[in-house]
Amino acid sequence: MSKKTERKPFSRRTFLRSAAGFGAAAVAGNAFAQDSLQDVIDAPRRGMWDDQFDAKASRTAVSVTSNNPIFGLDTLYNTQAAIGQYQQIVSNGGWPKVDPQVKLQLGVSDPSVQALRQWLIIAGDLPREAGVSNSFDSYVDGAVKRFQARHGLPPDGVMGDYSVKAMDVSANVRLQQLNTNLVRLQSMSGDLGRRFVMVNIPAAYIEAVENGRVVQRHTAVVGRLSRPTHIINSKIYEVILNPYWTAPRSIVEKDIVPLMRKDPEYLKRNAIRLIDGSGNEVSPESIDWNAEKAPNLTFRQDPGKINAMASTKINFHNPNNEYMHDTPQQGLFNKLARFESSGCVRVQNVRDLATWLLKETPGWSRQQIEATIRGGQNSPIKLAEEVPVYFKYITAWAAKDGVVQFRDDIYQLDGAQELALQTTTAIEPVTGGADGLPQ
């Protein structure tokens, strides 16, 4: 590190200068408290809290995200380096089993914390200088959060079931997972385009990449194990604002017709119209809903807030009738297991993605997009230039500063059963959404 960039020791003077805008009285009180805290941190021995780094860790969160795209030259280099690191870990005997008998979280003192500390040190989440003790202190808390973030788990610092299961995967299996994914990454090492969208299915998130940098990252809901989202290279050609939703034939036969037998107002309540082959609307009252076969009609839901695709649909060329879209069920994005669709991909903050896709299409600023959505008129928009989109399956990679990322092998493609952690939990299909039945 050069002298210009070297971090200087924290001092009372530095604190006062940086905090001047908060008022002299507040600064004086806070500075005194900060100096006291610094004295505790720098003390040579602090009883059970003798790990010199613990209190500092509470102020220094380690970020594991990056604006480097998964499909970048840095990722290949870093993943190869990670493979070398994990080969060394395996040759040294791997890591210990973490089998806590109590819930491990900040403030707990338990013998099982020793194994947790050892695991975190070997994996690179906890510096060796932190040492091994029974204390789950603030530095262990920071290390657990780092571990959780790079495994796609909520970084809450609590060793719950999924965190324990992820730690229970052996170093050798993780090494093989890295090797498997290196091949996948190498297959995408060519020119992917000036602007492109990448959907990482097992991570259930989306990257919008421009000039080699991630400019947007979106949480997604992707296909469940029984109806997986397809791996594909394609191009986005159209954004539809206020889209119609057309019910698949399977949903018409298995769900809508039985519902209409019980509730004749179902179609009307959900703004679903019946359209014949000539484009004419057919009255639901004219249909015999008790007939053996479902009517040979199109079941089309009008645009609006209750529409299964909500405000936006993004079309790309593919033979599977899959697309990306908005959803009225925004709570789905808060779930850990976001593998619940029938193949289509629901996108959180989809209007941001639509704005980015349309920014080079004249006449479609964010203001115009929002005004059109408010107007409620179905509006298909062809992109001035199609944007490449890649639906891929990457469960292990390293994109920044040696941070190794792992995700659940939800579709069981990596060759090791213990990597499909979330498949041991039943994930029920969710009603509603573009490939589900409206509420």
N, C-alpha and C positions, 0 to 999 in steps of 0.2 A: 504494500500500500504506500503511495507517495505521501510526502509530508503535507501536501496541500489537501489531501482527502482524508487524512488520518483523523479519527474522532478524538476530540479533546476531552479531558476529564470534566465531568459536570461540576460546576462551581456555583456558589451563591450569586456571584456577579452575573454569570451567564443566565441563571434563572431569572434574576431581577430584570435584566435587559429584555429577555424574550417575553416576559409576562407584564411589561409595563402598561399595556393597554387595559389591564383588569383593575387598576386602581391601587394606590400606594398601600392602603391598609390591608387589602386582600393579599397583595404581593408579599408584604412583610410576614404575615401569618403563614402563608403557604411556603415561603422560602425557609422559615424556621423549621416547619414540619419536614420539608424536603431534606434539609441538612441533617435532621435527626435520622430520617430514614436512610440517608446515605451513610451515616456513621454506623448504623446497624448492618447495612450491606457489606461495608468494608471491614467490619470487625473480624479479627483473625479466627475467633471461635464463637459460635452462637448456640451452644448446647445441641439439641436435636436438630436445629436449623443451621447446621454447620456447612451446608453446601453453599459456597460463596455466590452461586449463580441463581438461586431460587427466586429471590425477591426481584432481581433484575429481569427475570423472565416474565414476571407479571406485567412489566412495562414494555416488553419487546416481543410482539407477536410475529411469528415467522410465517410469511406468506408462501403458499405453495402454488398459487395461480401465476399465470404468465400471459403476456400478450404475444408470446411465440406460439404459432399454430402447431397442432399435433403433427401435421404433414409439413415439416420444415427440416432443413439441413441440420439445425441444432438438435432436433429431436433424435435423428439417427445417431449423431455423434454421442449425445448424452445417454441414449439407450444402450449403445455399445459399451460405454463406460460403466453403466449400471450393471450390465452383464458381468463385466470384470470384477466389480465390487461384490456381486452376489456369488460369483465363483469362489472368491476368497472367503466369504462368510460360510459357504457350504464346506470348503476344505478345512475350516477351523471348527467344524462341528455344529454349525447352525446357531439357533438361538434357543433359550430355555422355554419350557411350557409355562404359560401364565394361566394358573388355575385358581382364581381367587375364591375364597369361601365367603367373602363379604363384598359389597359393592365398593369398588375402588373409585374414590373421587377426592377432591381437594379437602385436606384436613384429616384424612384417615391415616392411622398408623397401624400397620398390619404386616406380618412377615412376608405375605405374598407380594408386597410392593417391591421387595428386593428382586424377585424374578422379573417384575414389570420394568424396573429400572434397567436391569441387564438387557432385556429385550430391546428397549428403546435405545440404549447405547449402541448395541450391535447393529441395529437398523439405521442408525444415524440421526435419530430424532432427539436424542439427549446426549450432550457432550460428555465424554468420559470423566472430565473433571468434576461432574456432578456427584459421582460416587454412588455407592450402594448403601441404602439404609431402609428402614421400615416406613419412612415418612413420605406420604403423598403430598408433597408441598407444591408451591406455586410453579417451580421449575418443571416438576413432573407433569403438572397440569398443562403447562404450555407444550410440553413434548407430546402428551397424549392428544392434544388438539391438533398438533401438526400431523401426527400419525393418522388421525381420523380424517382430516381434510384430504390427505393424499390417497386415502382409500375410498373417497366418495361418501363418507359418513358425516353426520352432523357433528361439527367440532364443539361438543359441549363439555369435554374433559371428563366425562363419566364413562367408566368401563362397563358398558351394557353388553347385551348378548352378542350383537353384531360385531362390536369391537373385539370381544374375546374370541369370537369365531375367526375373525380376520387375522388375529395374532396367532391363532392355532394352526394356520397354514404353514407348512414347513418352508425353510429357506430354499430347499432343493426344488419344491414345487413352484415357488415364486421365480426361481431361476429359469425353469422350463417355460413358465408363462412369459417371461421376458424374451426368451429365444423365439417362441411362437409368434409373438407380436412384432419382433424385429423384422421377420419375413413380410408381415403385412405392411409395415411401415416402408420397407424397401420397395414394395410394389407401387407405392405412391410417391416416389422420390423425383418424378419428372416435373415438367411444367404444368401446374394445375390451373393456371390462369391468373390474370391480374386481379380479378375479384372472383371469389368462390365461396360457397357455403359447404360446411362439413357437418354432417350429423353423425356423432359418435354414439351408436346404438346402446352399448352396455353402460356408457357413462350417462345416457339420457340427457345429453346437452348438445347444443348447436354452436358452431363458431361461424361468424361472418368474417372473412379474411380479405384484406385489401393491401396490395403491395407488400406481401409477406408478413403482415402483422394482424393480429386479431383485433378488430374494431368493435365487435359486439359478441357477447356470449349469452346464450339463452338456455334456460332450463326447459326440458322437453318431457313429454310423455310418449313412449314408444310401444311397439307391439308386445303383447304378452307371449309366453313360451308357446302356447297353442296356436297363436296367430302372429308369428314374428314379422317385424318390419324387414323388408327385403334389402339385402346389400346390393347397391347399384351405383353406377356412374351415369349422370344424366345432366340436363340443363333446365333451369327454371325459365319458363317462357311467359308466364302470366301471373298477375296478381288480381284476384277478384275481391272487390269490396262489396259488402252486403250480399254474400253468396246465397244461392238457393242450396238446399240439401235434398238430394234424392235418396230415398231409402233403398238399400240393397234388397234384392228379391228375397233373400233368406230372412231378413227382418220383417218384410211384409208378410211372409207366410207363417213364420214362427211366433211373431209378436203382435204386429198391428192387427191382423185379422182376428185373432182371439180376443184382443182388447176391444175391438169394435163390436163384437158379439155381446160383451159385458157392458160397454159404455159407448153408446152411439154418438156421443159428443166428443170422443177422443180426438178425431181428426180436426174438428173445428177448434177445439181448445188449444191444439198445438200448431195451428196455422198450416196444416198439411192439406194440399189440394190434390185431387185426382185428375190426371191429364191423359187423354186418349192418344192414339197414334197420329191423329191429325192436329194435335196441339190444342184441342178443345177441352174445357173443364167439364168434368162429370160430377153430378151431385151424389154425395155418399148415400142419400136416401134411395137412390135408384139401384143400389147394389144389394144383391142377396148375400149377406155376410155369413149365412149358414151353408152356403154352397160348398161342395167338396173341395174345389180349387179356388185359390185367391184370384181376384179379378186381374186380367191382363192389362193393367194400367200403370202409369208412372205415379208414384207417391212423392210429391214434391213439397218441401217445406219452404214457406216464404221467408225472405230476409227479415231480420229483427233480433231483438235481444234474446229471445228464446230459441233462435235457430241453433242447430247443433254445431255449426261452425262459427257462430257469433258474427264477428265483424269482417273476418278476413280468411281467404283461401289462397294458397300458393300452389300453383300447378307446375309440375315438371314432367317431362316425357318418361313414361314407364308403362309396362304391360300389366301392372298389378292393380291399377286404379287406386294408387296411393297418392297422397298429397300432404302438405303441411297446412295447419289451420289454427285459428283461434278456438276458444271454447268458453261456454258460459260457466263451466265448472272450474274456476280458478284455484280452488282449494286443492286440486290434484297436484299442483306444482309444489306444494308444501310436503308431499309425502316422500318417504325414503325410497320405497319401491315404486318407481314410475314406469312400470311395464304392464300397462293395462288396456291398451288400445287393440284394435283388430288389424293393425298394420300401419295406419296413418299416424302422423306425428303432430301432436299438439304442441304449440309454441307459446311460452310465456312472453309477454310484452311483444306480441307478434307485430304490432303496428310499428315498432322501432325497426324490425327486420324488413317490413314492407317499405318503409321510408328509405332504407338503405338500398333495397333492390331497385326502387323506382327513381333514385336520385339522378340518374342519367337519362331518364325518360322525360322529355319536356312536358311541363304543365302539371307535374305531380309532386309538389312540395308537401311537407308535413301538414301545412295549413289546408291545402286542397284535399288531402286524404281525409283529414278529420271532418272537414265540411261535407264531403261526400258520404262518409259513414253516418253523420248526423241526418243527412237527407233521406237515408234509407233506400235509395235506388240501387238496384243491382247493377254493378259497374265492372265489367271485365276490362283489364288493362294489359295490353301486350307490352312487354319490355322492349325498349329500343335495341338492346343487345342482350341476348340470352346469357344468364349467369350459370356457370358450371355448379353442380351440386353433387356431393359425394356422400352416400350413405355407407358408413364403414363400421367395422367391428374391431375396436382397439381396446383391450382390457389392461394393457401394461405399457408404460412409456416413461420417458424422462425428458422434460422440456426445458427445465431451468435449474441452474445451480446444483445439479446432481440430485434434485428432488425426484424420487421415483414414485410414479403414480400407479395404483392398481384399482381395478373395478371388478365387480362381480361378473362372472361368466354366465350371464342369465340364460343364454341359449345353449350352453354346454358344448361349446366349440373348441375349448382349449385342451381337452383331453384329460382333465383331472376333476373328479366329482367334487372334491372339497372346495373348488373354486366357484362352484355354483351355489353360493351361500344362501341367496334369497329364494332359491327354488324349494328350499325346505319349508318355507312358509307359504301357505295357501294365499294366492293373490286372486281375489274374485274379480271377474269382469265388472266394469262400471257401466251402469246404464247412462245413456246420454253420450254426447260427443258425436263427431262426424261419422264414426263407424259403430255407433250404438243407438239404442232406442231413446227418443226424446222422453223427458219426464212427463 
